[in-house]
C-alpha cells in the first residue's frame, strides 16, 4: 500500500547459484585486508560499564605487551566504548574524546603499531555528543546534519553526503589523526523515530548500511588500502562493508549452539563475513573453562575470529583460565594462522562465487535430508568439516557424515559417508574432518600475519581420483585484485590404482608472490615403493603405517610428483 513494490525471483538448482544471483542484486563481499583474517582483540581498557573510571591507556599498553609475551598470535585490536568521554547522552553518544585517564592516546596507539598490531580501531555510536573540548553535537545540529527525531536529535544523517563529509572531517578526524584505522560502528538501529523528511519504516533498515559505508570508504582512502568496518546491524547489501558481528550473547551453554546456527544462517543470507565474541560477551554465570575453550575452538574456525568480553576484571584473557587453557587457546589460534593460505583462498572463492566461508552440510548435499536439521556441524571452506562440542563436559559427540569419504584431521581415520559415528572429545579436541579430494595449503604459524615471508607451504592432501585446488595470493592490502592483479597456483591431484600424481604449477597472474618451497603430507592407504619429483627420486620420505600418511619435501617451482605403490 502507498507505493510500488519490486519483486525479484531468483532461480537456481544449487544454493551457490541462488546466493550468487542475490549478490548480483545487492553486491558481493570484497576481500578484507589480509591481517583481518588473523585474531581480533577487543578491550574495555580495563574499565567496562560501571567501571568506566578504571579505563586507561596504560592498561592497553600492558595488554599488548602481555599478549606478545605469551606468544598469542593476533593482528587487530579495538577499544570498546569506555575509551570515550561520556557526556550528556552517556554511553549512547560519541564525543570522539578520550577519557582523561588516557594520558597519551597517540603514544598508546603508536605502541600498538610498534608491536605489530596491523590495525587499531575504536568503538563509536551513530549518535554524536558534545564533550569537554568540542561541541560536535551543537555544531552538527546548527548545520542541519542530524536527523530531527523529536528526541535527542543527535543521530548523524548518514544518508546525506554533506553530513558524512562533515562527520569525517570534524568528528572522526579527532581520532584518525591519532592513528585509528577503523571503527566498530555500534547502534546502527538508532533510527527509530518518525521524521517528516525521512520515512522511518523505509529508512530504518537502510540506515546501518549507510552508517557502515561512511567509515568503510573514508578509511579506505585514508589508509590507502581496502576498506574495513566492524558493525552490529545490517540489511541486504551489508556484505559490501565487512564485517558484522553477532551482538552481545551471554557466556552460557544455552547460547553457544545458537551462535553456530546464526553463523550458518547469516552466510545463507549472503553475508559471509560474520563473527561472535569467543566465550560469550556478558558474564551472567560463573566462569566455565570448558565453555570458554569450546567456544574458542569454534571461534578460530569462524569467518572472522574475535576475542572480547565485558567481564571485569578478566575480560576473557586466556591466562585468566589457567596454564592448560591458555595452551589450548594458543593451539587453536596457531592453527588458524597456519591455515591462513586456505582461509584466504576460501575468501577469494567467496568473492568469486558467493559461497560463504561457513556453510551448512546441506549446502553441498541437498539430496541428503539427514543434513537439513544439523546446526552444530558446518563446512569451513570447501574441504573442512568442523564439529564443535556444544555440551558441557562432553566426553564424546556424534558426527553425521554426508555422502563421500572423510578423514579425521587429528587421527587420520577414514570414514565412509552417509552414517553417524561417535568420537571422543577430550578438552583439547574439537572434531575436524577433511573431505576426500581435499588439498589444504598451510604456512608456518606466525605471531601476526606476514611476520615472515610465506616461503614454506605445507600441503595436507586426502586424495580422490581427481581434484584441483587453486591457491590464491595477492598483496593483502590494495584493491588491485579487483583489476586482476593476483596470482593463482594450480595444484592437481590424481589417484589411480597404485599410483598417485600431484602437479603443481608456478603461480600464474600479474601479482608476483615469493617463491614457495613445498612439503607434502598425503594420506595413502598403501605404503609407497618410490617417490619422484620432476623425474628424480626423493630420498628421506617417510610413511606412517598407523596413520597411512606419506610425508616428504618436494622443493619449489613447477613440478610433477609421482608416488608408486
N, C-alpha and C positions, 0 to 999 in steps of 0.2 A: 504493500500500500504506500502511496505517496511518491512513487518514482519507478523507474525502470530497473529491472534486475537482469544481470547477465549470468547465464548458467554455462558451465563447461563440462562436457562429457569426455572423460579420459578413458580410453580403452587400452588394455594390454593383457596378454596372456601370462606375463610374469610381473611380479611386484616391482622389479627393477625398471621395467618399461613404464609402469604407472608412475613411479616416483620421478623418473627422468622426465616424463611428459609434464608432470606437475611443476617441475622446476624449470621447464621451458617457459612456463607462465609466470612463476614467482621468483626465479633466479637460482643460480647454483651456489654451492658453498665453496668459496675460494680457499686456497691454501692459507693457513696461518703462518706466521714466522716459525721457522723450524724449532726454535727454542721453546715455543709454546706447546710442543709435544712432550716436553720434559715435565718435571713436577712443579706445581704452583704452590707457594706457601702464602697463606693469609694470616694476618696478625692484627690483634687489637692493641698492639704496642704495650702490652702489659696491663691494660685497663679497659675491660669490656664494659657494657652497660652497668650502671650503678657503681662502677669503679673508675669512672672516666678520669678522675684526678690523678690516677696512677699511671696513665698512659704517658710515655716519654720516649725521646729518641735514643737514649742510652740503652733501653730495653731492646730496641730493634737492632742496634749495632751488635749487642751481645748475642742476640738470637742468630744473626747471620754468622757470627764467629763460631757459635756452638754447632750449628748445622754443618759448617765446613770442617770443624774439628772432629765431629763424629762421623765424617765421611758419608753424609746423607745426600745423595745426588739431588739437586734442584736447580732450576733456571729462572723461575718467575717469582716475584713477590709483590704483594699489595698490602697496604694498611687499610683496615676497615674503619668504620665510621668514627671511632673515638680519636682519630688524629685531628679531627676538626674541632674548632671552637663552636660550641653550641650557644646560640643566641635566642632571639625572640621565638623562633619556630622550633627550638630544641633540636633533637636528633633528626627531626623531619626536614630541616632546611640545611642548605650548604653555604657556608660563609666563605669557603676557599681560604680560610686562615687556619694555620696550625694552632693547637693549644699552646699556652705559654710554657708548659713543661718541655716542649720541643725547642731546646735552646739553639740547635743548629740543624734545621731540616735539610739544608743543602748538603752539609757535611755527612749526615746520615745517608742520604741517597747516593752521594759520591762513594761512601764506604761500600754500599751495596754493589756498585759497578766495579769497584776495585777488587771485589771478591767474586767476580764473575756472575753476578745476577744480570741476566740479559735484559730484562725489562722490569722497571719498578713502577707500580701503579698505586692509585688512590681510589677509595670508595667515595662516591658522590651521590647526591639526591637530585631529582628533577626540579625541586623547589629551591629557590635561591633565597639568601638571607643577608641581612646586614651584619657586619662584625664589629670589632673594635677599631680596625684600621681602614675599613672601607664601607661604603653604603651601596652595595651591589643591588639589593632589593629596591631601595628607594629610587636609585637611578634607572633601573630597568622598568619600574612602574611608570615613572615620568616619561620615559621614551616610548611607552606603549608596547613593550616587548614581552610582557607577561600575559597569561590568559586570565581574563576577568571572570573568576568563578564564583563570585559572591561570597567567598570565604577568605582565604589567605591572599588571593591574587598574586601568588608567588611562583607559579609554575611558568618556567620559560617556555615561550611558544616555539617549540622546535619545528613546527610546520613552516615557520617564517624564516627565510634565508637571512634577513636583516637581523632578526633576533639571534639566530645561531652565530652569525658573524660577530655580533657584539659580545655574546656569551663567551665565545672562544678567545677573543682579544682582550677582554676585560676581567673575566672570571677565571676561566681555565688557565690563562697565561700566568696567573699568580703562582701556580704550582708547576706548570710546564717549564717555566724559567728555572725552577729548582732541580729539574731533571725527571719529573714524572713523564712516563712514556705511554701510559694507558689509563683508562678509568674503569672502575667497576660501577656501572650505571644502574643504580637501585631506584626503586619506586617508579617504574615505568607505568604503573597502574594508577598514577595520581589523578589522571583526568577523569574525575567522577562527577563533574558539575555541569549543569546546562549553561550554555553561553549563547547569546543571540548571534554571534558570528561563527560559532563552531557547533555543528550538530553533534552533540555528545555521543549518541549511540553509534554514529559512523566513525567518530574520531577516537573513541576510547581504545579500540583495538589497534588502530594505526599509530597511536602516539608512541608506544615503546619502540617501534621501528624507526621513527624519526629521531627519537631520543638516542638510540644506539648508533644511528647513522652519523650523527653530528660529530662525536669524538672519533669514531672509526675513521672517517675520511680526513678529518683535520690532523689527527695523529699520524696518519699515513704520510701526509705532506710534510709535517714537522720532522718525523723520524727518518724520512727518506726510505721507507720500507713498507711492507704490507701492513694494511690496517689490522687492528686488533681491539676487541672490546669484550668485556666480561659483564653480561647483563642477566637480569632476572626474568623479565616478561618478554613476550613476543607475539607474533601473529604471522600469517602467511607471508613469507619473504624474509623473516628474521634471520634465516640461514645465510643471507648475504653479508651479515656483520657478526661473524663468530667471536665468542661462543656464548651459550646460555647455560645457566646452572639451575639445579632443581629446587632451590629455595631452602628454607630453614627447617629441615627434618630433625626430629628428636633422636637422641642417642639411645635407641631401644630396639630390641629384636623385631618388634612388630612393624617397624618402619623400613627394615633392611630389604626384605624381598620385594616390597612395593617399589623401592627405588630402582631395582633391576628392571621391573616391568615398565616403569616410567621411561627409562632409558631406551628400551626396545620400542616403545610406542612413539616417542618423540622422533626417533630415527625413521619410523614408518611414516611420520608426518612431514618428512622432508628436511628435518633439522638434524644433521649428522653430528655436529659438534656440540656435545652436551656433557655436563659433569654434575658432581654432587660432592658434598663435604664428607670425606672419608671418616668414618667413625660417628657420623651424625653431626649436627650443629648444636642443638640445645641439649644440655645435660640434665634431663629430667630425673634420671635414676642413678644409682650407684655406678661407679666406674666398672667396666666389664672388659677385661683384656681380650677375652675370646671374641666378643663383638667387634672390638676395635680392629683386631688383626684380620678377621674375616672380611670386614668392610674394606680395609686397606688392600687386601688381596684382590678383591673385585675392582676396587678403585684404580689400581695400577693397570687394569685391563679395561679401562673406560676410554672413550674418545679423548677426553681431557682429564688429567689427574690433579685434584686439588686437595690440600690438607688444610683444614680450617675448622675451628670450633670456638664457641664463646665461653667455654668452661674455665672460669677463673679459679686458681692461677695457672692451671696446667696447659690449657689451650691445645690439647691433643698432641703435644710434643712426644715423639717416640720414646725418649729416655724416661718420661714420667711413668711409663708402663713396665719398666724393668729391662734388664740387660737382654734377656731372651726375646722379649717382644721387639726391642729395637733391632736385634739381629734379624728377625723375620721381616720387619719393615724394610730394612736395607736390602734383604734378599730379593724382595719383590720390586722395590724401587730400582735396583740394579738390573733386574730382569727387563723392566720396561726400557731402560736406557740401552740395554743390549739389543732389544728388538726394534729400536728406532728405524733402521732401514726398512723393516717390514711395515711398521706403523706409518711411516712417511709415504711409502709406496701405496698403502691402503688409502691414505688421504688423497693421493693423486687419483687413485681409482674412483674415489667418491666424486672428485671434481669432474672426471670424465663421464662416469656412468650414472652417478647419483646414488650408488649403493652406499648405505650408511656404514660407518666403521663398525657398528654394533647392530646385529640383525638377529631376529628370532629364528629358530630352527626351521619353521615352515617357509621362510623366505626362499630357500633352495629346495624345499620338499613339500610343495603344495599338494601333492597326491597322498601324502602320509598324514592321515588325520590324527595320529598319535602326537604329532608335533604341535597341534593347534592350541592346546591348553598349557604348554610348558612355558613358564615365565621365569624360571630360575636357572636356565641354561641359555647360552647365546653364542653366535659366531662373532669372533673378533677378527675383522678382515675376512678373507675368503677361506682361510685354511686352518684356523684355530678355533676349537670349541671350548668355551670357558664355562665351568660349572661351580659357582660359588657355594659355599657351605652356609646355609641360612638358618640353621637350627643350633641353639646353644649347646655347647659341649658335645656336639655330634661326633661320634667315633667313625661314622661312615655315612655315605649318601648314595642314593640310587641315581643312575645316569641313564638317560634314553639315548640310543644311537640311531639316527636316521639311516636311510639306505647307503650302501657303500661300506668301505672298510675304514677303520680308525686305529690310531696308535696313541698309547698313553705317553704323554710328554715326559713324565718322570721315570717310568719304569721300562718303556719300550714295549709293553704288552700290546699285542694285536687284538682287535675286537671287531667282529663282524657286525654289520648294521642290522636294523630292524629288531633290536632287542633291548631289554632293560638289564642293567648289570650294576651291582653294588661295589663301591670302592672305599677302602679305608681312608680316613681323613684326619690324621694327626694334625695338630695345630699349624704346622709349617707347610701343610699340603692343601692347596686348592686344586681339585682335578682339572686338568687341561688335556685336550686331545687334538691330534693332528689328523686332518682328512687325508685319505690316500691321494697321492698326487702332489702333496704339499712340498713346496720349496721355500724355506724360511731363511732369509738373509739376516745375519746378526753381526753386530760390531762388538768391539771391546767395550765393556761397561765403563762409563766415564762419570766424573763428578758433575759435569754440566755438558750440554750439547756442544759439540765441536771443541772439546777440551784438547783433543789431538786430531790430526788428520785421520780420516776414516780409511786407512790403508788396508787394514786386515778385515776381511769379510769371511765369516764362518757360515757355511751353508748347512742347514739341517733339512734332510730330504727323506720323505717317505714315498718312494716311487710307485707310480702306476704304469700302465702300458705306455702312456704318453701324457706328458704335462708340460706346460710352458709357463714361465714366470718372467716378468719384465721388471727389473729393479729400477726405480725412478730416483733421479738426483737432480738438484738444481742448486742455486746459490743460497737458498734458505731464507732469503730476506726480500728480494725485489719482486716486482710483478712481471719480470721478463719471461717467466714461464708461460704467461698468457700470450706472449709473442712467439712462442716456440723455442725459447732458449732453455733447454733442459737436455738431459741425457737419459737414455734407457739402455740397460744392459740385459740382453735376452739370454735366458737360461732354459735349455730344453732337455728334458729327461725322457728316456725310453727304456723300458724293461721288457725284454722278450726272452722267455725261457731261461737260458743260462748266461745271459749277457745283459749288462746294464751300461747305457751310454749317456753321458752328460756333455752337452755342448754349451760353451759359454763364449759369447762374442764380446769384443771390446765395446765400450759404451758408444752408442750412436746418438748424434744430436749436436746442437750448437753450443751446449754447455760442456766444458771440459773438466770432469772431476779428477781427483787424484787417482793414481794407478792403484788398483786393488790386487792384493795378494790373497788367494782363496785357499781356505782349508775346507774339507768336506767331511760331513758325518752323514752316512746314508744307511738306512735300515734295509738289510738284505737277508732273506731267510736262509740263504746258502752261503757257506764260507767261500770266499774268493780263492781262485787259483793264481790269478795275476791281476795287476793294476797297471794301466799305462796312461800317460798324459802326453798328448801330441806324439804318440808312437813310441815314447820312451818309457821303459819300465820304471815303476816307482818303488823305491826301497823304503822300508820303515813303516809301511801301512800296518794297521792293527785291526783285528777283528775280535770283538767281544761276543763270545758264543752265547752268553746268558742273555744279553740284550739283542743279539744278532745285529750288531752295529759295526760298520766299517768306518774307520777314520784315517785320513791321510792329508798331506799337504799337496795342493795341486799346482801352485805357482800363480803366475799372472799372465794377462793378455788373452788373446783368442786361444781356445783350447778345446780339444775333444778328449774326454775321459772315457776309457773303456775298462770295464771290470768283467773278467771271465770267471764263471763259477762252475 
